[in-house]
Amino acid sequence: MPELFRPASRIEADGIGEVLRAVVGSEHVRLATDADAVAGITPLVVVEPADERQVASVLRCANQAGLAVIQRGGGTKLDWGNPPRSADVVLSLARMNRVLEHAWADLTVTVEAGCTIAELQRALAEHGQRLAIDPLWTERATVGGILSTNDSGALRLAFGALRDLIIGVTLALADGTIASSGGKVVKNVAGYDLPKLATGSLGTLGVITRAVFRLHPLPRNSRTLSIAVKDATEMQRVILAVLDAQLAPAAVQARNGNVDILLEGTLDGIAAQESAIKEFGAVQENSPDVWKARQQLWSDQPVVKFTTLPSRIAAAAARFSRYVIQATGIGYAHFEGDVQTLRAALEQDGGSLVILGRTKLDAWGSPGDALPLMRAVKDQFDPKGTLNPGRFVGNI
């Protein structure tokens, strides 16, 4: 028996190891270590396919053998969601990292799921374009990872969320079927359902192998302005004033004691907007680094993601000691005390709360009356529960 699979006797005894090596090459199948653990569960093996057909073959093999598959891109959000019920195979997309087609004249790009966001943005910038998102940890986060977790950032105020930017997707389903939806043109409507369904599903419906996005030009100029606020009430007033004014900010966020505003465009246009913003408070130019504020929340303290109505941002902020809240009502914060009480208060106020990181509590909170439909969709796509079992809402 090869030394590689000696501890993973179940996989080798069933002949699965031999199949996996035949699919992706023996050098791309290895025994998992503690560094590959998912929420404290160490899988048996790590497999690195080179393309979507290999992904499909690995999934088919695992599905038939009853093995649970955990997908991994850059690993930046691998501990988000509930712990998996089981974790046998880590399916790494590290080798699937190419920008397949940049149709710059059509403002679209087709990219493999293992490509990092930073590398994608560098490739697009060569033609003066960008994917208008600002997710966490861009040097490591991958296309598949941000789609699975629906992590877009403060730029969604001007450009929409990932569901608004994705126009096509290819998924490898648990049974080895490869499904594609959408196209390479912005007005294509055939891909409406599958791309949006996969976005935010935490990899429980299929493995995203490639995606097609609509793009935007890089801004000619940009400027970050900050207004210091004395309390949450003033913060609320400034945010609503900016949103209600005849302005076009690319992003607006609130941090403890500050409201940050990102302006993009021509110098004259930025100057005109800045003059209007000065009516709302004392304005000072700030470093673009303030848009990494939510990333800096991650430390030894637990972080939660919460939602609230824009008109209730002040009420939500008052519940946290340190926070970053986007003007869309999506926030990230440290929390103290009873998270269940905090979640119940936010849900009663029309919001929600998700724990980001390892926790013994349910990460998601109440799914409401959507859970039966979500379970039905899961059963349709992955009836055996092969993909990320138990990690999503309602332990799907």
N, C-alpha and C positions, 0 to 999 in steps of 0.2 A: 504493500500500500504506500503511495507517495507520502512523504513526510508532511507535505502541505496539508493534507486532509486527515491526518491521524486523529486529531481531536474532534473533527467534524465527521464522526463515523457514520452518522445517519445519511449524510449527503453522499459519502463514498460508497457505503454499503448498498444504497439504492441505485447506484450507477449515475447519479445526477452530476457528480463532479466530473465524470468523463464527458458527459454531454456538454456541460458548461465550457470545459476546456476546448472541446471541438468547435463550439460556436464562436468564442471570442479569442481563443489562443491561450495556452497554458500560462503565459506570462501576464495575462490580464485577469487571472483568477487567483485570489490569495485567501489565506486564512484570516479571519477578522481578529482584531486585537481590541483591548480595552478602549483604545482611541477611536474605535468605530462604534462604540456603544451609543444607543439611542435611548435617552431617558433612563439610563442605568442598565439597559438590556444589551448584552453583547451578542451580535449575530454570529452566524457560523462562517459565512464567507462574504467577500467583497468581489463583485464582478464589474468589469469596466468594458462595456461594448463600444464599438467604433461607429456604429450607425444604427438607424432605426430598425433595420431588419434584424440585426443582432439583438437589439432591445426586445423586439417581439419574440424572438426565439427563446431568450432567457425567461421572459414572462410566461410563455407557453409551458416551458419545462417546470418552472416553479409552481404554476397554477395546477398543473396535472399532479404534482407531487404533494400538494397541500402545504407549500412553504410560503411564509409571509415575506413580502418584499417591501423594503424601505428604500425610497428613492433619495439620492443625494446629489446636490450640485456643489456649491462651495461650502456647505455645512454651516452657514451663518445663522440659519433659523431652524436647525434640526431639532432643537428642543422645544419648539413652539407646538402647541396642541397638547392633547392628552398623551400619556405614555402608550405605546402600542401594546395590544394584547400579546403579540408575539413578534419577533424580528429574527428571521432566518437569513435572508439575503439582502445585503446592501447593494443596490444597483447604482453605481456611480456613473454620472454622465460627463466626467472630466475630459474624456477624449472627444466628445461631441461638442466642439467649441468653435466652430467656423461661422463666419458671416457668409452665407451661401449666395445671396444676391442683394446688392444695393441698387435698386432702381431709382437713382437720385432724381431723374426727370419726373418720375411719378410720385416722389416722396414716400416710398415704401422700402422696407428691408425685410428679407427672409433670413433668419438666424437660427442656428442650432441651440438647443436648450442649455447646453453646458458652457456657452460663451458667457464670460463675465460682463457685467454692465459697463464697467470701465473700458474694456477692450472694444465692446460694441460702440460706445460713444466716441472713442478715438477713431475708429474706422469711418463713422458717419461724419465726423468733423472734417475729414479730408475734403468733403464736398459741401462744407458749410451747413450741415444738418445735424439734428439730434433726435433722440427719442425723449420726449418731454416728460421725464420722470426724474425723481431724486430719491431713490430708495436708500436703505441702510447699507453700509459697508460695500460700496460699489466695486472695489478692487477684488472682492471675493464673491459677492452675490452674483448669481447666474440668472439668465433669462427664465429658465424653468422654475427656479426658486422664488423669484419675485412674483411670477404669475401664480404659482401654487398658493402663496401666502397673501397675494393681492397687496403688495407693498409698493405704493407709488410715491407718496410724499406730498409736500406742500404745493408743488406745481400743479396739482390736480385742480386747484382753484381756477386756473386759466385754461388748462388743457384737458381736463377730465381725468378720470381714473384709468387704470389699465384696461378695464372693459371697454372704454371709449377709444383706446388706441390700438388694441389688437383687432386685426381684420381677418386673420386666418390662423389655424393651428393644426398640427398633426399629433395625434395621440396613439400610443401603443397600448391597447387594452390588455386586461389580465389574461385573456385567452389567446393572446398573440395576434389578434386582429389589429391592423393599422388603419386608423380612421382619420380622414382629413376633412376639414370644413373651412369655407371662406376662400379667399383668393388673394391676388397681388395688387388689386386696385381698390382705392379707398371707397368707391361707391358700390362695391360688391356686397350684396345683401345675403348671399347664400350661406355665408359663414357666421350668421348672427348668433345661432344658438350654441354650437359647440365651443367656440373660443370663449364666450362669456361663461359658459357652464364650467369649463375647466379652470377659469381664473378664480382663485380663492377657494378651491376645493381641497387644498392640502394634499394633492396627489392621490386622493381616494378613488377617483374615477378612471384614471389612466395615467400613463407616463407621458408627459409633454416632451416630444422629441424635437420639434421645431415650431417657430411662430413667425407670423407676418405682422408687421406693425406699420401704422401710418406715422409719418415723420413731420417735423416742423423745422424751419430754418433756425440756425443759431442766431441769437439776438445780436444786433450790431453793437449795442452797448447795454450795460446793466448797472444798477445802483441799488444798494441795500440801505434803507433808512430805518432808524429805530426811534420810537417815542417812549420815553420813560413814563410809567404810570404808577401812581401811589398805592392803588388797591385794585381788586378784581372788578369793582363797579366801574372805575375809570377805564380799565382795560376793555370791558364790554362796550362802553360808549365809543372808544376809539375804533374798535373793530367794526362795529355797525356803521359808524360814520364813514369809514373807508369803503365799506361794501356798498353803501347807499349813494356814495358820491359818483359823479360822472368820471370815473377813473377806470383804468384797466391794469391793476396790479397782477403780476405773474404769480405772486404768492403772498400770503399774510399769515403770520403766526404770532402767538403770545407765549412769552416765557415769563418766569417769575420777575415782575417789575418792568417788563418791556413788551412792546408790540413792534414786530419787525415787518417791513414792507419791501417787497422786491419789485423794482420797476425795470422794464426792458423796452428797447426800441431806439428811436433816434434821440440824439442829445436834446433837441428842442422839445420833443415829446416828453422826455423824462423830466426836464426842467419845469415844464408846465404842470405836470402832475405833482412834482415836489412842492410847487408853490401852493397848490390846492391842499396838500396834506398838512402844510404848516398851520392851517386853520384849526387842526384837530389837537395840536399840542406841540411841545418843543421837539424839533426834529434834529437828529444828528446822523451823519453818514456812518455806516458801520461796515465791518468786514463781512465778506460773503461766508465766513466760517460760522456765522450765527445760524445758518441753515443746516448745520450739522448738530444742532443743539439736542435733538431727540436721540441721536446716536450716542451722545455723551451721557445719557441717562443710564446706560448699561454699566453696571459696576457690581458690587456685592449685593445691592438691594434688589428686590423683585421689581419688575416693571409690568405695568398693565397698559393695555390699549383700550380706550373708551370712546364712546360716541355720545354726542349730545346735540341738541338743536343749537344753531348759531346764536339764537336769542337767549340760550341758557348756559353759555360758556362761563360766565362769572359764577353761577351756582355750582357748576362742575369743578371749576378751579379751586373753589373754597374747600373742597374735600381732600385736596392733595397738598403735600408739603413741597414738592418740586415737580414741575410739569412743563410740557410743551404742547400747545393746543393750536391746531391749524384752524383757519377761519371757516373751513367747511364743517367744523364741529368734531373733528377726529383728533384725539389727544393721546399723549403718552405720559406716564407719570410713575413716580415712586409711590407706594402706598404703605400705610401703617394701620394697624388695627385689624378689625374683622372684615375680610374681603367680601364675605357673603352679605353682610349688612350694607357695605358700600355698593355692591352690585345690585342689590334689591332697590336701593335708593335711586340709582341711575336708571334702572329699568322702569321704575315707577314714574320717572320724569321723562320717559320716552327715549332713553338712551340704552347703552349696553356696556359691558365690561368683559374683556378677555385677558387672561393671565398669559404673559409671554415668557416662557421659561419653565423649568421643571417645577412641578407642584404636586402635592398630594390631593389638591382640590380639583374639581372639574374646571378645566381651563376656559370653557365657553359660556357657561350660563344657560339660561332658558332659551330653547329654540322656538318657543311659541307653538303655533299650530302648523308650522312648516315642516316639522320633523317627519310625519308620515310620507309626505312627498319626497323629502330628501332620502329617506330610506328606500323608497320605490326606485328612485334614480340610481342609487348605489346598487341595488339588487339587479338592475338592468345592465349596468356597466360591469360590475364585478360581483357576481352572485356568490362566489366562494369566499369573498372577503380577503383576497390575496394582498391588495394594495393598502399599505399603511393602516392595518386593521385597528379600529378603536380610537384613532387619533382625532377624528373630526367631531363636529357637533353631535350630541346624543350618542357618543361612542360609536359612530359609524366607522 
